[in-house]
């Protein structure tokens, strides 16, 4: 099974989908990752704010950050190689990179995603 890691810029919470103004792209990516997880495919996600050690531990991302800076995030890696920089993968790219059937993510679009009402769950009132 392919292994995907997504290295993201610093955000208030691990997914970036907290607060009042939620970025639809972050909401889509979170939903895609949750859908993949339910189907047995794990995508690791590292936020610079909550998991800075991961950016140091992985030599490839460490070199990338030293050369490009954090403005080049997010970075998507598959099996240790950078496959996308500066944006998130499309649903089609998720399925291609992870070698999974396209229909697994077919229903996941920004139009079908609804934000839950209520608090975001961030600690310390950072949202």
C-alpha positions in Angstrom: 0.0 0.0 0.0 1.2 3.5 -0.9 2.0 5.9 2.0 0.9 9.5 1.6 2.0 12.3 3.9 0.8 15.9 3.7 2.9 18.7 5.3 0.9 21.8 5.9 1.6 25.4 6.9 0.9 26.5 10.5 -2.8 26.6 11.3 -4.9 27.1 14.4 -5.8 23.5 14.7 -4.5 20.3 13.1 -7.0 20.3 10.2 -7.5 24.1 9.7 -11.2 23.7 9.6 -12.0 25.6 12.8 -13.2 29.1 13.3 -15.8 31.1 11.4 -14.3 31.4 7.9 -13.5 27.8 6.9 -11.6 27.3 3.7 -13.6 25.0 1.5 -10.4 23.3 0.2 -9.3 22.4 3.7 -12.8 21.1 4.4 -12.7 18.9 1.2 -9.2 17.6 2.1 -10.3 16.7 5.6 -13.4 14.9 4.3 -11.4 13.0 1.7 -8.9 11.9 4.3 -11.7 10.8 6.6 -13.3 8.9 3.8 -10.0 7.2 2.9 -9.6 6.3 6.6 -13.0 4.6 6.7 -12.0 2.6 3.6 -8.7 1.5 5.2 -6.3 4.0 3.6 -4.4 6.2 5.9 -3.0 9.6 4.9 -0.8 11.2 7.5 -1.2 15.0 7.9 1.3 17.2 9.6 0.6 20.8 10.5 3.7 23.0 11.1 2.1 24.5 14.2 1.1 21.2 15.9 3.8 18.8 14.6 7.0 20.8 13.9 9.2 17.8 14.7 7.9 15.9 11.7 9.3 18.7 9.4 12.7 18.1 11.0 12.5 14.3 11.2 11.8 13.8 7.4 14.9 14.7 5.5 13.1 15.4 2.2 10.6 17.9 3.7 13.4 19.4 5.8 15.5 20.1 2.7 12.4 21.4 0.9 11.6 23.9 3.7 15.2 25.1 3.9 15.2 25.8 0.2 11.6 27.0 -0.4 10.5 28.2 3.0 7.0 27.7 4.4 5.4 29.6 1.5 5.8 26.4 -0.6 3.4 24.4 1.7 1.4 22.3 1.5 3.6 19.5 0.3 2.3 16.1 -0.6 4.7 13.1 -0.4 4.0 9.6 -1.6 6.5 6.9 -0.5 9.0 9.5 0.5 9.0 11.5 -2.7 7.4 14.9 -3.2 4.6 14.6 -5.7 2.8 18.0 -5.2 4.0 21.3 -3.8 2.0 24.4 -3.1 -1.5 22.9 -3.2 -3.5 19.9 -2.2 -4.2 16.9 -4.4 -7.5 16.7 -6.3 -9.8 13.8 -5.6 -8.5 12.2 -8.8 -4.9 12.7 -7.7 -5.6 11.1 -4.3 -6.9 8.0 -6.0 -4.1 7.9 -8.6 -1.3 8.4 -6.0 -2.8 5.8 -3.6 -3.8 3.3 -6.2 -7.4 3.1 -5.1 -10.7 3.0 -7.1 -12.0 6.4 -8.1 -15.5 5.7 -6.9 -14.2 5.7 -3.3 -14.0 9.5 -3.5 -16.6 10.3 -6.2 -19.2 11.6 -3.7 -16.7 13.9 -2.0 -17.0 17.4 -3.3 -17.1 20.9 -1.7 -20.8 21.1 -2.7 -21.8 18.0 -0.7 -19.9 19.0 2.4 -21.7 20.8 5.1 -20.0 22.3 8.1 -21.3 21.2 11.5 -22.7 23.9 13.6 -21.3 24.5 17.0 -17.8 24.9 18.4 -14.7 24.0 16.5 -13.1 22.1 19.4 -9.9 24.1 19.4 -8.3 24.6 22.8 -7.6 27.9 24.3 -10.0 29.9 22.2 -7.6 30.2 19.3 -10.3 30.3 16.7 
